[in-house]
Amino acid sequence: MYSRITFISLCSVFLFVSYPSFSQTIESEFSYATNFDVRPTYVEGSNPYFVNGGKWIYIGKTADFDEPGLYFYDTSLKEKIYKAIPLEAYYVSHTTDFLGQIESKGKRLPLSVYEFLFYEETNNRAGFILENKAKSSNSKKYFFVGWDLSSNSIDVVEPIFEIPEEDKKSYAQSSYIGYSEKDQAAYFTFAVDADLKDDVSEDVTTFIYKIQNHNLTKLKEYKSKFYPYTPEFHSDSNQIVIASYAEAFQNRNPLGYLFQLDSNLFQSFSIPSVPYGICFSKDGNTLYMASADTGEVRVYNTTNLNDVKKTKWGTHGHKLGFWKEGELVWVRNSGLHIYDPKTLKQKKVISTKKFYKNHVNVSGSSFVPFQKLLLRNILEDVKGGASNRILVAD
């Protein structure tokens, strides 16, 4: 018998650095490792993020051969929670809408949660992208799926894209953009490269979608040489920024796209390579981008993208964001590098060694803007899951 996965929860122990202007509280800690030997199975996600009004963190899902389900970390209860998705019940009553059939061995359903999007108890809605493929076919169908949490039923299934059997070259990819609590709307991208050769995207069609209540709307379609990458959403100003990935040595001249929803203005602009760090100012008038491979930082005026400031900070950063007013944090493997958002001068560095004693790679860290930081170290324990600490700036 395999033992349960354990987690560490600090309910009343707080850590303060010795500088009162740059102190932080460890709100909680947790670590869960992928485990296929329990039911329901748990597969750790590589990009956790805050959902449900910031009260939960999406941390992973079940394996494809198991029942469809999602895992969250509840920041109040300080425990892992599981939510099963009622996909099989919907599939049984709508089999003609899908490819494949229920199998007796291996992967039971021909359905997989391709991209989790949101889970919000305030309006009893959740949503995700569904991939549908048959065991004996190369065809694939993709759907947006809406989940009514009050009745625990699937009530929206909207086709997004289909890759036919004869298409051996296309590759699809989806990305969560963000959720607006005031509008109770979620945004996501779905992109298809018509001929993905050697992992180099060249002819990508990207769709930007909005889901509000039961209504799925395609807001924008555009062509690019890049897949959408590290999108960010600023809910107060209704702006979306979508980056693209290219390393400096490739000389591919990556582009970003700023989509201002209220005016329907869609603009492309030059961005730095490997833009792991992207965030907006509180008012949405300023956009920050930091490069992980060159350390270059660019600061854009969102009302005039030609108004750009440039500087250098440091490499091996994985997330950029505000954890409080006036403290812009470039989360690097070496530490939390805190900058003045106006002068772009460094104020302080809090070493990651204050939180982790072993090797550090903070990939997958995440912010609730101007509230807290999820600091994630994927190397703290190579035998287990990533070690996560939720930090609140004091």
N, C-alpha and C positions, 0 to 999 in steps of 0.2 A: 504494500500500500504506500502510495506517495504522500508525503506530508503537504499540508496546505502552504501556499506561498505566504510569507509573513511580510509585514510592513512596519516601519518605524513611525510612530506618531508622537510628536512633542507637544503636549497640551499646555504645559505651564513653564517650560524651560525656554528662556529667551537669550539670544546672543547679541551683544552690542559691540561694535568696534569702538576704539578709544577716541574717535573723533566725533563729537556730538553733532556736528553739521552733516556728517556723512555716516550716520549709524543706521542700522537696519535690524529688524526683528525677523527671526525665522518663525514664520507662522505655523509651518508643519513640514514634515519630511515623509517621503514614502518611496518605496522601490518594489516593483513587481516584475518578475521574470516571465518570459514566454513559457507556457507549459501546455504541452499537448496531451498529457497523461491524466488530466482531470476533465470533468464535464460540468458545465460547458468549458471548452478550451479557452485559453487566453493567448493572444498574439500581441505583443507589445508594439504600439505604433511608434514611428520615428519622429512624428511631428505632433506632439500633444498641444491642445489649445483649450482656452477657457470657453465654456458654454453655459447655458442656463443662467444668464445674467451674471456670469463670473463666479457662480457658486460651485460649479463642477469643472473638472478638466477631463476632456476626452483623452483616454490613454490607450485604447486598442479595441480589438474585436475578436470574435471567435475565428477559428480556422475554417477554411472552405468546406472541409468534410463534416463539420459540425453544424448544429442549428445556427441560423443567423442571429447574431446578437452583438451588443456594444458594451464596452466597459468604460466606467468613469471613476474619477476620484472625487469624492464629496469633501470639499474643503472645510465644511462645518462639522460633519460627523467624523472626518479624518479616517475614512475607510473607502475601500473599493466597492463599487456597486455595479450590478449587472442588469441590463435591460434586454430581454429577448424581443426580437422583431417578428411580428406575426406574418411572415412572408409565405410560409407553406400554406396557410389557410387561404390566402389570396390566390396563390398559384393554382391550387386544386380547383377553385371555382372559375379560373380564367386561363385554363391551359392552352386554348387556341391562340391566345395573344403572344405566346412565348415559344421559343425553340426548345427542343429536347423534351425529356420526361423525367419522372422520379425514378431514381436508380436504387437497386437493392444493395449494391456494394459501392464502397468508395464515397465519392461526393454525391450526396442524396439529391439535392435540388440543382437544376441547371442555372441557378441564380447566385450572384455574389454581390455583396456590398462593395462597390468599386471605390466610392468616395463618400465618407460620412460628411454631412454638411452642418446640421444644427439640431439642437434638442432644447426646446424652450417650454417650460411648464407654465409660464405666464399666459400663453395663448394655446396651450395644449397641442403644440405642433412640433414635429421633427421631420427631417428630410435627409435623403441621401441619393447618390447616383447608383443605379443598379446595372450590373453587367449580366447579360443572358447569353449563354452559349451551350450548344448541345455537345454531348460526349463524342459523337461521331461526325461532327461538322466543324468547319473553320469559320462559319458565319457567326457574327456577334451582333447583338442588339443592346442599345443603351437607353435607359429610361431615367427620368426623375421620378422618385417615389415620395409621396407625402404620407405621413403617419399621424393619425388622430390619437393622441395620447389618452384622451378622456374615455374613449371607447376601445382603445388598444386595437385599432384596425387600420389597414391600408385603405385610404380613400382617394388618393391621387396617383395615377400612373401615366406619365406623359412620355411618349417616344421622343428621343433626342437625336439618335443617329443609328445607322445600321451599316455594318461592314459585310458585304455579301460573300458567299462561299468562294467565288472566283477571285476575289481581291486578296492577294498575298502580300501586299506592300503597305497598306495603310496601318497606322498605329494611332490609337486614341489616348487622350490623357485629360483628366479633369482636375480642377483646383478650387478649393473653397476660398472665397474672397472675404466675406464678413456678414455680420448680422446687424440689422438696425432695430433696436428695441422700440424706438418711437414709432416706426412704421410697421413693425412686426414683419419684416421682409428680410430674406437672405439672398445673397448674390454668389454666383459661382461661374467658372469658365468651363467650357468643354472644347477641346482642340483636337484636330485630326491632321496628321502629316500624311500626305498622299503617297509618299515613297520614302520611308525612313531608311537611309543607307548608312551603315557604319555608325549608328547613333548620332548622325548629324542631321538636324532638321533643316529643311530648305524650302518646303512648300506647305506651310501650315495654314489651315483655316481655323480661326478661333471664334467661338460664340460666347457672348456674355449674357447670362440669364439672371432674371429676377424671379423669385418665388415669394408670393405674398398671399397668405391664407391658402386657397385652393388654386390660385391662378399662376401659371408659369408663363413668363413673357421673355422672348428673346429681344434684348435691348440693342445688341450690336453684333455685327459680323465683320471680321477684318482678316486680311491676308498678311502673312509675315514669314520671315525666314527663321523665326524662333518660336518655341513653345512658350506659353505664358508661364511666368515664374514669380514666386514670392509676392503674390498680389496683396495689397493692403486696402482697407476701407476706412474712410473717415465719415462716421455716421452723422455728425452735426452739420457738416457742409455737403454731404452727399457726393463725395468724391471717391473714385476708385483709381488706384495706380497699379499697373501691371508691368513687371519688369521682364527681362529675358536673360538667359544665362549664356555667357561666353567667357572663357579665360583670356587673360591679357595676351598670352603668346599666340592666340588664334587670330588676332587682328580681324575680328568679325564685326566690329562696330555695333555693339548691342544697342537696342532701342528700348525705351520705356513708353508707356501709353497712359496718359492722364484722361480719365473719363469723368467729366463733371455732369452728373445726372440731371440736375435741375435745368441746365441750359442745353443738355444733349451735346455738349462740346467734347469732341474726341481729338486729342492731339498726340502726336509722336514726338519724342525728343531723345537726344543722346544721353546714355547713362554709363556709369563705370562698369568694369568687368566684375563678375561674380558678386552681384549685389545682394549679399545676405542681409545687410542692414538697411531696412526701409521703414520710415515712419513719418507721420504728419505732426505738425505743431498742434497745440490744443485748439486753436481757431481755424486750422486747416489752410492757413495762408502760406505756410512754409512746408516744403517737402525735403526730407533728409535721406540721402543714400550713401552707404558706406560699402567699400569693396573689401572682400575678405582676402583677395590674393595680392592686391597692391597697396591697400591701406588708404586709397584715395577716398575723399569725402566730397560730395557735391550737395549744395544747398540751393534749392530752387524756389523761386517765387511762383506760387501756383496761379497767380493772375497774369504772370508774364514769364513763361518758361525760359526765355532768353536771358533773364536776370538770374545768373548763376554765380555762386561763390564756390571756390575750390580750396581744399586744404589736404593735409595728410595726418592720419592718426596712427594706425597700426594694423597689422595683418592678423589673420586667424581669428577674426570676429565672426559670430554666428547670429547675432540678433541686435537690433538697435531699437531703442524706445525710451519713453519717459516713465519712470516709476513714481515721480512726483514733479510738481511744478519747478522749473529751473534746473532740473538734473536729467540730462540726456545721457543715457547709458549705452556704451558700446560694449556688448557682452563678448569678451574674448576669452580664449582658453587660459590666458595668463591672469585675467581678473576682470572686475567690473570697472571699466574706464569711464569716469564721470566727467562730462563736459558742460560748459556754459553754452546753452543753445544759441545765444546771440553772438558772443565773441568767438565761439568754437575752441576756446582755450580749455585745456584739461584742468579740472579742479582737484581730482583725487583718484587714486586707484585702490580698490579693495581687492586684494589678492584672492583668487579662487582657492588658494591653500588654506584660507580661513574656514572653508567649508568642506574641502575634500583633501584627504591625505595622500591619495594615490595619483595616478595619471589623470589628466583632465582634457575632455573634449566636450564643449558645452553646446554641441549641435542639438537643435530641437528646443532650445529655451524659448520662452514666450512671455508676453506682457499682457496685463490688463492695463491699458494706458492710464497713467497718472494714479495708479492704485498699487500695483504689485508686480513682481517678477517671478516667473517659474524658472529657476536655474536648474538645468538638467545636465548631468554628467554621464555620458554613455560609457565611460571607462573606469568608473569607481570600483565596480565589481564585475570582472569579465565573466564570472560564472552566473551572474544574476542579471536583473534588469537595470536600467538606468537609475541612478540615484537622483532624486528630485527634491529640491528645497524651494518652498514658497517664501519669498522675501518681501517684506513691507518696509519701505523707507520711512525713517522717523523724522 
